Amino acid sequence: MNTLDQEQLQTILREIDSRLSQGILPVHNGHLQDVSQKEETLEYLLLMKKEGLISGDLITKGANSTPYRMTNIRLTYLGIRVLRS
């Protein structure tokens, strides 16, 4: 997880957890716009999904399947452990 800024990672995980605790479903990257810039947030979410910290559905657009949005974001067991540490 060296490619992720740990402070930003914790902030995003806390925000996801907060939204889930409030019963806001489905959580998507639009809910996380206050945390960082839109493009940066999606990039972080993609890296966090690759690292196994979150799960979610990636929505792409265009012929080259450019990542556009992530929805149904949930914390994995590993993500919860990292958040609590």
PyMOL CGO cylinders between C-alpha atoms (Angstrom):
from pymol import cmd
from pymol.cgo import CYLINDER

trace = [
    CYLINDER, 0.00, 0.00, 0.00, 2.96, 2.32, -0.50, 0.3, 1, 1, 1, 1, 1, 1,
    CYLINDER, 2.96, 2.32, -0.50, 1.22, 4.06, -3.41, 0.3, 1, 1, 1, 1, 1, 1,
    CYLINDER, 1.22, 4.06, -3.41, -1.51, 5.41, -1.14, 0.3, 1, 1, 1, 1, 1, 1,
    CYLINDER, -1.51, 5.41, -1.14, -1.16, 8.41, 1.15, 0.3, 1, 1, 1, 1, 1, 1,
    CYLINDER, -1.16, 8.41, 1.15, -2.08, 6.86, 4.50, 0.3, 1, 1, 1, 1, 1, 1,
    CYLINDER, -2.08, 6.86, 4.50, -3.75, 10.00, 5.84, 0.3, 1, 1, 1, 1, 1, 1,
    CYLINDER, -3.75, 10.00, 5.84, -5.93, 10.31, 2.73, 0.3, 1, 1, 1, 1, 1, 1,
    CYLINDER, -5.93, 10.31, 2.73, -6.68, 6.59, 2.86, 0.3, 1, 1, 1, 1, 1, 1,
    CYLINDER, -6.68, 6.59, 2.86, -7.89, 6.87, 6.48, 0.3, 1, 1, 1, 1, 1, 1,
    CYLINDER, -7.89, 6.87, 6.48, -9.99, 9.92, 5.61, 0.3, 1, 1, 1, 1, 1, 1,
    CYLINDER, -9.99, 9.92, 5.61, -11.72, 8.11, 2.75, 0.3, 1, 1, 1, 1, 1, 1,
    CYLINDER, -11.72, 8.11, 2.75, -12.28, 4.97, 4.84, 0.3, 1, 1, 1, 1, 1, 1,
    CYLINDER, -12.28, 4.97, 4.84, -13.78, 7.05, 7.66, 0.3, 1, 1, 1, 1, 1, 1,
    CYLINDER, -13.78, 7.05, 7.66, -16.09, 8.83, 5.23, 0.3, 1, 1, 1, 1, 1, 1,
    CYLINDER, -16.09, 8.83, 5.23, -17.27, 5.55, 3.71, 0.3, 1, 1, 1, 1, 1, 1,
    CYLINDER, -17.27, 5.55, 3.71, -17.85, 4.11, 7.18, 0.3, 1, 1, 1, 1, 1, 1,
    CYLINDER, -17.85, 4.11, 7.18, -19.74, 7.25, 8.21, 0.3, 1, 1, 1, 1, 1, 1,
    CYLINDER, -19.74, 7.25, 8.21, -22.03, 7.08, 5.17, 0.3, 1, 1, 1, 1, 1, 1,
    CYLINDER, -22.03, 7.08, 5.17, -22.71, 3.39, 5.74, 0.3, 1, 1, 1, 1, 1, 1,
    CYLINDER, -22.71, 3.39, 5.74, -23.43, 4.02, 9.44, 0.3, 1, 1, 1, 1, 1, 1,
    CYLINDER, -23.43, 4.02, 9.44, -25.92, 6.73, 8.48, 0.3, 1, 1, 1, 1, 1, 1,
    CYLINDER, -25.92, 6.73, 8.48, -27.70, 4.24, 6.22, 0.3, 1, 1, 1, 1, 1, 1,
    CYLINDER, -27.70, 4.24, 6.22, -26.86, 6.13, 3.03, 0.3, 1, 1, 1, 1, 1, 1,
    CYLINDER, -26.86, 6.13, 3.03, -26.98, 3.48, 0.33, 0.3, 1, 1, 1, 1, 1, 1,
    CYLINDER, -26.98, 3.48, 0.33, -25.57, 2.93, -2.15, 0.3, 1, 1, 1, 1, 1, 1,
    CYLINDER, -25.57, 2.93, -2.15, -22.38, 4.79, -1.30, 0.3, 1, 1, 1, 1, 1, 1,
    CYLINDER, -22.38, 4.79, -1.30, -20.70, 6.09, -4.45, 0.3, 1, 1, 1, 1, 1, 1,
    CYLINDER, -20.70, 6.09, -4.45, -17.70, 8.28, -5.25, 0.3, 1, 1, 1, 1, 1, 1,
    CYLINDER, -17.70, 8.28, -5.25, -19.96, 11.35, -5.46, 0.3, 1, 1, 1, 1, 1, 1,
    CYLINDER, -19.96, 11.35, -5.46, -20.50, 11.09, -1.71, 0.3, 1, 1, 1, 1, 1, 1,
    CYLINDER, -20.50, 11.09, -1.71, -16.75, 11.51, -1.22, 0.3, 1, 1, 1, 1, 1, 1,
    CYLINDER, -16.75, 11.51, -1.22, -16.26, 14.75, -3.19, 0.3, 1, 1, 1, 1, 1, 1,
    CYLINDER, -16.26, 14.75, -3.19, -15.65, 16.75, 0.00, 0.3, 1, 1, 1, 1, 1, 1,
    CYLINDER, -15.65, 16.75, 0.00, -12.68, 14.52, 0.81, 0.3, 1, 1, 1, 1, 1, 1,
    CYLINDER, -12.68, 14.52, 0.81, -10.65, 15.31, -2.32, 0.3, 1, 1, 1, 1, 1, 1,
    CYLINDER, -10.65, 15.31, -2.32, -10.96, 16.19, -5.99, 0.3, 1, 1, 1, 1, 1, 1,
    CYLINDER, -10.96, 16.19, -5.99, -13.26, 13.99, -8.06, 0.3, 1, 1, 1, 1, 1, 1,
    CYLINDER, -13.26, 13.99, -8.06, -10.53, 12.42, -10.22, 0.3, 1, 1, 1, 1, 1, 1,
    CYLINDER, -10.53, 12.42, -10.22, -8.24, 11.87, -7.24, 0.3, 1, 1, 1, 1, 1, 1,
    CYLINDER, -8.24, 11.87, -7.24, -11.03, 10.23, -5.23, 0.3, 1, 1, 1, 1, 1, 1,
    CYLINDER, -11.03, 10.23, -5.23, -11.84, 7.77, -8.00, 0.3, 1, 1, 1, 1, 1, 1,
    CYLINDER, -11.84, 7.77, -8.00, -8.14, 6.96, -8.38, 0.3, 1, 1, 1, 1, 1, 1,
    CYLINDER, -8.14, 6.96, -8.38, -7.88, 6.29, -4.64, 0.3, 1, 1, 1, 1, 1, 1,
    CYLINDER, -7.88, 6.29, -4.64, -11.00, 4.13, -4.70, 0.3, 1, 1, 1, 1, 1, 1,
    CYLINDER, -11.00, 4.13, -4.70, -9.62, 2.06, -7.57, 0.3, 1, 1, 1, 1, 1, 1,
    CYLINDER, -9.62, 2.06, -7.57, -6.34, 1.53, -5.71, 0.3, 1, 1, 1, 1, 1, 1,
    CYLINDER, -6.34, 1.53, -5.71, -8.17, 0.72, -2.47, 0.3, 1, 1, 1, 1, 1, 1,
    CYLINDER, -8.17, 0.72, -2.47, -10.30, -1.85, -4.31, 0.3, 1, 1, 1, 1, 1, 1,
    CYLINDER, -10.30, -1.85, -4.31, -7.16, -3.39, -5.81, 0.3, 1, 1, 1, 1, 1, 1,
    CYLINDER, -7.16, -3.39, -5.81, -5.61, -3.58, -2.32, 0.3, 1, 1, 1, 1, 1, 1,
    CYLINDER, -5.61, -3.58, -2.32, -8.75, -5.29, -0.98, 0.3, 1, 1, 1, 1, 1, 1,
    CYLINDER, -8.75, -5.29, -0.98, -9.78, -2.50, 1.41, 0.3, 1, 1, 1, 1, 1, 1,
    CYLINDER, -9.78, -2.50, 1.41, -13.14, -1.86, -0.25, 0.3, 1, 1, 1, 1, 1, 1,
    CYLINDER, -13.14, -1.86, -0.25, -15.46, -3.52, -2.69, 0.3, 1, 1, 1, 1, 1, 1,
    CYLINDER, -15.46, -3.52, -2.69, -17.72, -1.82, -5.16, 0.3, 1, 1, 1, 1, 1, 1,
    CYLINDER, -17.72, -1.82, -5.16, -19.01, -1.73, -8.70, 0.3, 1, 1, 1, 1, 1, 1,
    CYLINDER, -19.01, -1.73, -8.70, -17.00, 0.18, -11.28, 0.3, 1, 1, 1, 1, 1, 1,
    CYLINDER, -17.00, 0.18, -11.28, -18.94, 1.98, -13.98, 0.3, 1, 1, 1, 1, 1, 1,
    CYLINDER, -18.94, 1.98, -13.98, -17.03, 2.75, -17.17, 0.3, 1, 1, 1, 1, 1, 1,
    CYLINDER, -17.03, 2.75, -17.17, -17.88, 4.71, -20.27, 0.3, 1, 1, 1, 1, 1, 1,
    CYLINDER, -17.88, 4.71, -20.27, -16.68, 4.98, -23.82, 0.3, 1, 1, 1, 1, 1, 1,
    CYLINDER, -16.68, 4.98, -23.82, -15.15, 2.51, -26.21, 0.3, 1, 1, 1, 1, 1, 1,
    CYLINDER, -15.15, 2.51, -26.21, -11.97, 2.32, -24.13, 0.3, 1, 1, 1, 1, 1, 1,
    CYLINDER, -11.97, 2.32, -24.13, -13.88, 1.61, -20.88, 0.3, 1, 1, 1, 1, 1, 1,
    CYLINDER, -13.88, 1.61, -20.88, -12.56, 4.63, -18.98, 0.3, 1, 1, 1, 1, 1, 1,
    CYLINDER, -12.56, 4.63, -18.98, -13.42, 4.43, -15.24, 0.3, 1, 1, 1, 1, 1, 1,
    CYLINDER, -13.42, 4.43, -15.24, -16.25, 6.89, -14.65, 0.3, 1, 1, 1, 1, 1, 1,
    CYLINDER, -16.25, 6.89, -14.65, -17.80, 6.12, -11.30, 0.3, 1, 1, 1, 1, 1, 1,
    CYLINDER, -17.80, 6.12, -11.30, -17.75, 3.63, -8.45, 0.3, 1, 1, 1, 1, 1, 1,
    CYLINDER, -17.75, 3.63, -8.45, -20.95, 2.71, -6.65, 0.3, 1, 1, 1, 1, 1, 1,
    CYLINDER, -20.95, 2.71, -6.65, -22.07, 0.21, -4.00, 0.3, 1, 1, 1, 1, 1, 1,
    CYLINDER, -22.07, 0.21, -4.00, -18.86, 0.93, -2.08, 0.3, 1, 1, 1, 1, 1, 1,
    CYLINDER, -18.86, 0.93, -2.08, -18.45, -1.21, 1.03, 0.3, 1, 1, 1, 1, 1, 1,
    CYLINDER, -18.45, -1.21, 1.03, -15.62, -1.76, 3.46, 0.3, 1, 1, 1, 1, 1, 1,
    CYLINDER, -15.62, -1.76, 3.46, -14.08, -5.22, 3.38, 0.3, 1, 1, 1, 1, 1, 1,
    CYLINDER, -14.08, -5.22, 3.38, -12.90, -6.96, 6.53, 0.3, 1, 1, 1, 1, 1, 1,
    CYLINDER, -12.90, -6.96, 6.53, -9.37, -5.74, 5.76, 0.3, 1, 1, 1, 1, 1, 1,
    CYLINDER, -9.37, -5.74, 5.76, -10.68, -2.20, 5.24, 0.3, 1, 1, 1, 1, 1, 1,
    CYLINDER, -10.68, -2.20, 5.24, -12.43, -2.28, 8.62, 0.3, 1, 1, 1, 1, 1, 1,
    CYLINDER, -12.43, -2.28, 8.62, -9.22, -3.51, 10.30, 0.3, 1, 1, 1, 1, 1, 1,
    CYLINDER, -9.22, -3.51, 10.30, -7.17, -0.74, 8.68, 0.3, 1, 1, 1, 1, 1, 1,
    CYLINDER, -7.17, -0.74, 8.68, -9.78, 1.84, 9.70, 0.3, 1, 1, 1, 1, 1, 1,
    CYLINDER, -9.78, 1.84, 9.70, -9.75, 0.65, 13.32, 0.3, 1, 1, 1, 1, 1, 1,
    CYLINDER, -9.75, 0.65, 13.32, -5.94, 0.58, 13.59, 0.3, 1, 1, 1, 1, 1, 1,
]
cmd.load_cgo(trace, "trace")
